[in-house]
Amino acid sequence: MKEALKEKENEIVKIAKPILPGFFRNVNLWRLIISLGLAAIVWGYVTITQYPEKTLPPLEIPLTEPIPPPSDLAIVPTETTGGVKVIISGPTDQVAAVIPSQIKPYLDLSELKQPGPHDVPVRLKPGVLPSEVTAKIEPKTVPVVLEKVVSKAVPVEIIREGEVNPDYFLDPDIPPPSPAQVTVSGRESLVSNVTKAQVTVNVTGRVGPLSTSAQVQLLDGRGQRLNEPNLTISPTNVNVTIVISYKLSTRTVPIRVITKGDPAAGYIAGAAQTTPVLVTVTSGNAELLSKLEYVETEPVDITSASRELMRVVQLRAPSNITVVGNDKVTVKIGIVPFQTSKNISVTLERLNEASNLRYIYSSTTINLTISGPFQAFQPDLPLDKIRATIDLQGRAVGSFELPVVVSLPPDLVVTNSPTVSVTITRPLPTATPIPPTPIPPTATPAPTRTPVPTNSPGTTVTPGNTPLSTPTVTTTSALASPPPTTAATPEPKVNPTPRPTTGVIYTERLKLPEGLLLEQFLALLDTILNDN
């Protein structure tokens, strides 16, 4: 056996000598291996005996406050997020230096972006454990559920408790708190349970107005209070004012709006309305209260206004009189254009006159009353754009009372209703004057002479006193010489020969009845002639 080992050693030496340095060629290989092994054993022994490895029992350590998620996410509390077990291992001297209270396991949620469940690894605060000490965490991850953070506005309701002093009364119209609503924020599932918010005010034994700050309480759909720490309320308190008045006489009167200043040029202040229309006042002086007819507002400035105004103003109650409830009202004042008018005269325009008819108008000048906004008359009324017309289309002979159609610029109106009388007749025949026939003087004057053409030659005049309508006149030629006369016979007085009346109407000597126009008379005469 020894010989076999010796041979084996020689073979290893033969193989190793070409590779090993010269120092190792002269050294026994087995002695070297044994020496290294003994050295390792000695080192391990010394290490184990002087610095032994130590593992501490598992430490139950609660998780510290995590690094929060983004502001739009919130953690849903669960039972699994209470704590973890930490096992500490390492050299005895270094493990002994570990202080368990300094071990801080935590979760980093800052990188989570979506709501829902997540497995988050547990981390230890760095710099707490020595370099050769290790820590094993169980469990390595912790399940965390994140939920979306939402906000909503909730109106605040005032709840009164108790009764005021018997000599006082509580105004039933309580003004809303300030602010009238609060903002509730938190996890979506919690915020959805909130239906309203309220504050409670105790008025037991109160003898005067109450102004206080009250804490807001949240209620669910069943009217139960929600004491949820994960919900935030902003603001947490609201201001409440309750009117408590002495039991005095009351009276309800209208509100009178007072204004100051003038509207813009061309505008006037119209009707003023208030909301509410009436106000209730109280006073210890019943006689003073009975004489009160209205309560005035603070003056509303309407200077340079050109459109409707709406303001919230204070009521000004007289001395020793108090407004019950809210002493402010909403005032609405109408600002309207100033309306003015002017009387003008325009020429009548006649449309569609027939060429074969004669028209007689009662007037060809129309008097109009124009009304409209003040601005429409500035700087002057545009007379060139105002027309007064009548339409005679289809009108036959007769008399008519026709309305006048007036065309105006925008924003202007006619306040009167002008009409014109029109008489329509046929045109008169053209008059051709007939020259009078020369009549020689006669001894006996004739009342009327009418020339009558005959076929007898010469001219014969038959005088006489017989009442004939016309004497007989015979004419043979326009150049016939007059008949001879007797020189011894004195010339009798001859009446002037009247102008012929047939076919010609002479008007220069015509005397018309008083008030009758010549044109109207001629139209009437023409109508009579046509009827005959």
C-alpha positions in Angstrom: 0.0 0.0 0.0 2.8 2.4 0.9 4.5 1.6 -2.3 1.4 2.4 -4.3 1.1 5.8 -2.6 4.8 6.5 -3.2 4.4 5.7 -6.8 1.3 8.0 -7.0 3.2 10.8 -5.4 6.1 10.4 -7.8 3.7 10.7 -10.7 2.1 13.9 -9.3 5.5 15.4 -8.7 6.6 14.5 -12.3 3.6 16.3 -13.6 3.7 19.3 -11.3 7.5 20.0 -11.5 7.4 21.5 -15.0 4.5 23.8 -13.9 5.5 24.8 -10.3 8.2 27.3 -9.6 11.5 26.1 -8.5 10.8 26.7 -4.9 7.9 24.3 -4.9 9.8 21.7 -6.8 12.0 21.1 -3.8 9.0 20.9 -1.4 7.2 17.8 -0.5 3.6 18.2 -2.0 1.8 16.4 0.7 3.5 18.4 3.3 2.3 21.6 1.6 -1.2 20.4 1.4 -1.3 19.3 5.0 0.2 22.6 6.1 -2.4 24.7 4.2 -5.2 22.5 5.7 -3.8 22.9 9.2 -3.6 26.7 8.7 -7.3 26.8 7.6 -8.3 24.8 10.5 -6.4 27.0 12.9 -7.9 30.2 11.3 -11.4 28.8 11.5 -11.0 27.7 15.1 -9.7 31.1 16.1 -12.5 32.9 14.2 -15.2 30.7 15.7 -13.8 30.9 19.2 -13.1 34.7 19.1 -15.8 35.9 16.7 -18.6 33.3 16.5 -21.6 33.8 14.1 -24.9 34.8 15.9 -28.5 34.9 14.7 -31.0 36.8 16.9 -34.5 35.5 17.4 -37.1 37.1 15.0 -38.0 40.6 16.0 -41.6 41.7 15.7 -41.3 45.3 14.4 -44.2 47.4 13.3 -44.0 49.2 10.0 -43.2 52.9 10.2 -45.0 55.6 8.3 -44.7 54.8 4.7 -43.5 57.1 2.0 -46.9 58.3 0.8 -48.3 57.7 -2.7 -49.1 60.6 -5.1 -51.6 63.1 -3.8 -54.5 61.8 -5.9 -54.2 58.3 -4.2 -54.8 57.2 -0.6 -54.0 54.0 1.4 -56.9 51.8 2.3 -56.1 50.5 5.9 -55.9 46.7 6.2 -54.9 44.2 9.0 -51.9 43.0 7.0 -50.1 46.3 7.3 -49.5 46.1 11.0 -45.8 44.8 11.2 -43.1 42.4 10.0 -40.5 39.9 11.5 -36.9 40.9 11.1 -34.1 38.2 11.6 -30.7 39.6 12.4 -27.5 37.5 11.7 -23.8 38.3 11.8 -20.6 38.2 13.9 -21.3 38.1 17.6 -19.6 41.4 18.3 -21.4 43.2 15.5 -24.8 41.7 16.2 -24.4 42.7 19.8 -24.0 46.3 18.6 -27.4 46.3 16.9 -30.2 48.3 18.7 -33.6 46.7 17.7 -35.4 50.0 18.3 -33.4 51.6 15.5 -34.6 49.1 13.0 -37.3 50.8 10.9 -39.0 48.8 8.3 -41.1 50.9 5.9 -42.9 50.9 2.5 -42.2 53.2 -0.3 -45.5 54.0 -2.2 -44.2 57.1 -4.1 -43.8 55.2 -7.3 -47.3 53.7 -7.4 -49.5 55.5 -10.0 -52.8 53.5 -10.2 -55.5 52.8 -7.6 -56.0 49.1 -6.6 -54.1 46.3 -4.9 -50.2 46.3 -4.9 -47.5 44.1 -3.4 -44.9 46.5 -2.0 -41.5 45.3 -0.8 -40.5 46.0 2.8 -37.4 48.1 3.2 -35.2 48.9 6.1 -33.9 52.4 6.9 -30.3 52.4 5.6 -27.3 52.9 7.9 -28.8 51.2 10.9 -27.1 47.7 10.7 -23.3 47.1 10.6 -21.8 46.2 7.3 -21.4 42.4 8.2 -24.8 42.1 9.7 -27.7 40.9 7.5 -31.4 41.2 8.1 -34.0 38.8 6.8 -37.6 40.3 6.6 -40.7 38.1 6.7 -42.8 38.7 4.7 -40.7 40.3 2.1 -43.7 42.2 0.6 -46.8 43.6 2.0 -50.1 43.9 0.1 -51.4 47.5 -0.1 -54.6 48.8 -1.6 -54.8 52.3 -3.0 -57.9 54.3 -3.7 -58.6 57.5 -5.7 -58.9 60.7 -3.7 -61.9 62.9 -4.6 -63.5 66.1 -3.3 -67.1 67.5 -3.3 -68.9 70.5 -2.0 -71.6 69.9 0.7 -74.1 72.6 1.9 -74.2 73.3 5.6 -77.5 73.2 7.5 -78.0 75.0 10.8 -79.7 73.1 13.6 -81.0 75.1 16.6 -81.3 73.5 20.0 -83.2 74.9 23.0 -85.6 77.9 23.4 -84.8 81.6 23.8 -85.9 83.8 26.7 -89.7 84.0 26.9 -89.6 87.8 26.5 -87.8 87.4 23.1 -88.6 85.8 19.9 -86.4 83.9 17.4 -86.5 85.0 13.8 -87.5 82.0 11.8 -85.6 83.2 8.7 -82.1 82.2 9.7 -79.4 83.6 7.3 -77.2 80.9 5.8 -73.8 80.3 7.5 -70.7 81.8 6.2 -69.5 80.0 4.1 -72.7 78.3 3.1 -70.9 75.1 2.1 -67.8 73.1 2.9 -65.5 70.9 0.8 -65.1 67.3 1.9 -62.0 65.4 0.6 -60.8 61.8 1.0 -61.1 58.3 -0.4 -63.8 58.0 -3.0 -65.7 55.3 -1.1 -65.8 57.5 2.0 -66.7 60.8 0.3 -69.6 59.1 -1.5 -71.2 58.3 1.9 -71.4 62.0 2.8 -74.8 63.5 2.0 -74.9 66.7 4.0 -73.1 68.8 6.7 -74.6 70.6 9.6 -73.8 72.7 12.6 -75.6 72.8 15.9 -76.3 76.1 17.8 -77.7 76.1 21.3 -80.0 79.2 21.9 -81.3 78.2 25.3 -82.1 81.4 27.3 -80.6 83.7 24.7 -81.8 87.4 25.0 -80.1 89.0 22.0 -78.6 88.4 18.6 -76.2 85.4 18.5 -73.0 85.2 16.3 -70.8 82.2 16.8 -68.4 79.9 15.1 -69.7 76.3 15.0 -67.9 73.1 14.1 -69.1 71.2 11.0 -70.4 67.7 11.3 -70.8 65.3 8.4 -73.8 63.0 8.0 -74.6 60.0 5.8 -77.8 59.1 4.0 -79.4 57.8 7.2 -78.7 61.0 9.1 -75.9 59.4 11.1 -72.8 61.3 11.9 -69.6 60.2 10.2 -66.6 60.3 12.5 -64.2 59.3 9.8 -60.6 60.5 10.4 -59.7 59.9 6.8 -62.0 62.6 5.6 -60.9 66.2 5.6 -63.3 69.2 5.9 -62.5 72.6 4.7 -63.2 74.8 6.5 -63.9 72.9 9.7 -65.9 75.8 11.3 -68.5 78.2 9.8 -69.9 81.5 11.2 -73.5 81.5 12.2 -75.7 84.5 12.9 -79.1 84.1 14.6 -81.5 87.1 15.1 -83.1 87.1 18.5 -85.3 90.1 19.1 -87.4 91.5 21.9 -91.1 90.9 21.5 -92.2 94.3 20.1 -94.8 95.5 17.7 -94.2 94.6 14.1 -95.4 96.0 10.8 -94.8 95.0 7.1 -94.3 97.9 4.7 -93.1 98.3 1.1 -89.6 99.2 0.2 -88.8 102.5 -1.6 -85.7 102.7 -3.8 -83.7 105.9 -3.6 -81.3 106.9 -6.4 -78.7 109.5 -7.0 -77.1 110.9 -10.1 -78.4 111.1 -13.6 -78.3 108.4 -16.4 -76.4 109.0 -19.6 -77.6 111.6 -22.0 -80.8 110.6 -23.7 -81.7 108.1 -21.0 -84.0 108.2 -18.0 -84.5 106.0 -14.9 -87.5 103.6 -15.4 -89.3 101.5 -12.9 -87.4 100.2 -9.8 -88.1 96.7 -8.3 -86.9 95.2 -5.1 -86.5 91.6 -3.9 -88.2 91.1 -1.5 -91.0 93.7 -2.2 -92.0 94.1 1.5 -90.0 94.2 4.7 -91.0 93.6 8.3 -89.9 96.1 10.9 -90.3 96.2 14.7 -90.3 98.9 17.3 -91.2 99.5 20.9 -93.0 102.7 19.9 -96.3 101.5 18.5 -97.4 105.0 17.4 -94.2 105.6 15.5 -94.5 102.2 13.8 -98.2 102.8 12.8 -97.1 106.0 10.9 -94.4 104.3 8.9 -95.5 103.9 5.3 -92.2 102.6 3.7 -88.6 101.9 4.3 -86.0 103.5 2.1 -82.9 101.9 0.6 -79.4 103.4 0.6 -79.0 105.6 -2.5 -78.3 103.7 -5.7 -75.9 105.5 -8.0 -77.2 105.6 -11.6 -74.7 108.2 -12.8 -74.0 107.8 -16.6 -76.0 104.5 -16.7 -77.3 103.4 -20.1 -78.7 100.0 -19.3 -80.5 98.1 -16.5 -78.8 98.1 -13.1 -78.9 95.5 -10.4 -77.5 96.1 -6.9 -77.6 94.7 -3.4 -78.2 97.6 -1.0 -78.8 98.2 2.7 -82.2 99.3 4.1 -82.3 102.5 6.0 -84.8 102.1 8.8 -85.8 105.2 10.7 -84.6 105.8 14.2 -86.0 103.5 16.9 -87.3 101.1 14.2 -85.5 97.8 13.5 -85.6 95.6 10.4 -86.6 92.0 11.2 -84.3 89.5 9.5 -82.1 90.4 6.5 -81.6 94.1 6.2 -80.3 93.9 2.6 -82.4 93.8 -0.6 -81.7 93.3 -4.3 -82.7 96.4 -6.4 -83.2 96.3 -10.2 -83.6 99.7 -11.9 -84.5 100.0 -15.5 -82.6 102.6 -17.6 -84.6 103.3 -20.8 -84.0 105.8 -23.7 -85.7 109.2 -23.2 -88.7 109.5 -25.5 -89.4 112.9 -27.2 -91.7 114.2 -29.9 -91.9 116.9 -32.6 -94.5 118.3 -34.8 -93.5 118.7 -38.5 -95.2 119.3 -41.9 -94.3 117.4 -45.0 -95.6 117.5 -48.6 -98.1 114.9 -49.6 -96.9 112.5 -52.2 -99.7 111.2 -54.5 -99.1 107.8 -56.0 -100.8 106.2 -59.1 -102.9 109.2 -60.2 -104.8 108.4 -63.4 -104.2 110.8 -66.3 -107.8 110.8 -67.4 -109.2 111.9 -64.0 -109.2 115.1 -62.0 -108.2 115.1 -58.3 -109.1 117.6 -55.7 -107.3 117.3 -52.3 -108.4 118.8 -49.0 -104.7 119.5 -48.3 -101.3 118.7 -49.9 -99.4 119.4 -46.7 -99.6 116.8 -43.9 -99.0 117.6 -40.3 -97.2 114.8 -38.4 -96.3 114.2 -34.7 -93.1 112.2 -34.6 -92.0 110.4 -31.4 -89.0 108.4 -30.6 -85.8 108.2 -28.5 -83.9 111.4 -27.8 -80.9 110.1 -29.7 -82.9 109.8 -32.9 -83.5 113.6 -32.9 -79.8 114.4 -32.6 -78.5 116.6 -34.0 -81.6 117.2 -36.1 -84.6 115.2 -37.2 -83.8 113.7 -40.7 -86.7 115.3 -42.6 -85.3 114.0 -45.9 -86.0 110.5 -44.8 -89.7 111.1 -43.8 -92.3 110.6 -46.5 -96.1 110.9 -46.4 -97.9 109.2 -49.3 -101.4 108.1 -50.4 -102.0 105.5 -53.1 -104.8 106.2 -55.6 -104.5 102.9 -57.5 -107.9 101.8 -58.7 -109.8 104.8 -57.3 -112.8 105.9 -59.6 -114.9 109.1 -59.6 -116.1 110.0 -56.1 -115.1 111.4 -52.7 -112.8 109.5 -50.4 -111.1 109.8 -47.0 -107.8 108.1 -47.4 -105.2 107.3 -44.7 -101.7 108.8 -45.2 -98.9 106.2 -45.2 -95.8 107.6 -43.4 -92.3 106.2 -43.9 -89.8 107.0 -41.1 -86.2 106.2 -40.1 -85.7 103.4 -37.5 -86.8 104.0 -33.9 -89.3 106.8 -34.9 -93.1 106.4 -34.9 -96.1 108.6 -35.8 -98.4 109.3 -32.9 -101.2 110.8 -34.9 -103.2 109.2 -37.7 -103.3 111.7 -40.6 -105.9 111.4 -43.4 -106.7 113.4 -46.5 -110.0 114.0 -48.4 -109.8 113.4 -52.1 -112.5 114.2 -54.7 -112.1 112.5 -58.0 -114.0 113.9 -61.1 -113.9 113.7 -64.8 -111.9 116.5 -66.5 -114.0 119.6 -67.7 -114.4 120.1 -71.5 -112.0 122.6 -73.1 -113.7 126.0 -73.4 -113.6 127.6 -76.9 -114.8 131.2 -76.6 -117.3 132.3 -79.4 -116.9 135.9 -80.4 -120.0 138.0 -80.0 -121.9 138.9 -83.3 -122.1 142.6 -83.9 -125.7 143.8 -83.3 -126.8 147.2 -84.8 -128.6 149.5 -82.5 -132.4 149.3 -82.6 -135.2 151.5 -81.4 -136.5 148.9 -79.0 -133.9 147.1 -76.8 -134.2 143.3 -76.6 -133.4 141.6 -73.2 -131.4 138.8 -74.7 -129.9 138.2 -78.1 -128.8 134.8 -79.3 -127.3 134.4 -82.8 -129.1 131.8 -84.9 -127.7 130.8 -88.3 -130.2 130.6 -91.3 -130.1 130.0 -95.0 -131.8 133.4 -95.9 -129.5 136.0 -97.4 -128.8 139.2 -95.5 -129.3 140.1 -91.9 -132.8 140.9 -90.4 -133.4 142.2 -86.9 -137.0 142.1 -85.6 -137.3 144.5 -82.6 -140.2 144.3 -80.3 -141.3 144.4 -76.7 -142.7 140.9 -76.8 -140.9 138.7 -74.1 -139.1 136.4 -76.5 -136.3 134.2 -75.3 -134.0 135.2 -78.2 -134.4 137.4 -81.3 -134.0 135.9 -84.7 -130.7 136.8 -86.4 -129.9 135.7 -90.0 -126.4 135.9 -91.2 -125.4 135.3 -94.8 -121.7 136.2 -94.7 -119.2 137.5 -92.3 -118.6 140.4 -94.7 -122.2 141.5 -95.2 -122.7 145.2 -94.8 -125.1 146.5 -92.1 -128.6 147.6 -93.1 -129.3 151.3 -93.7 -130.6 153.5 -90.9 -132.8 156.7 -91.0 -131.0 159.8 -90.1 -134.0 161.7 -88.8 -134.8 158.9 -86.3 -133.1 159.5 -82.9 -130.9 156.6 -81.8 -132.6 154.7 -79.0 -130.8 153.4 -75.9 -129.6 149.9 -76.4 -128.9 147.4 -73.6 -125.5 145.7 -73.7 -125.6 142.4 -75.6 -124.9 139.5 -73.1 -122.3 136.9 -74.0 -123.6 133.6 -75.3 -124.2 130.9 -72.6 -124.1 127.8 -74.7 -120.8 125.8 -74.8 -118.8 128.3 -72.7 -118.8 128.9 -68.9 -117.4 132.2 -67.8 -116.3 132.4 -64.2 -114.6 135.8 -64.0 -117.9 137.4 -62.9 -119.2 134.4 -61.0 -119.9 135.0 -57.4 -119.7 131.7 -55.3 -121.4 131.1 -52.1 -119.3 131.9 -49.0 -116.9 129.1 -48.0 -117.3 127.2 -51.4 -114.1 126.7 -53.3 -114.1 127.3 -57.0 -112.7 123.9 -57.8 -115.4 122.2 -55.7 -118.1 124.3 -57.4 -116.8 123.4 -60.8 -116.7 119.7 -59.9 -120.3 119.9 -58.6 -121.4 121.7 -61.7 -119.8 119.1 -63.9 -121.6 116.3 -62.0 -124.9 118.1 -62.5 -124.3 118.5 -66.3 -123.4 114.9 -66.7 -126.5 113.8 -64.8 -128.6 115.9 -67.2 
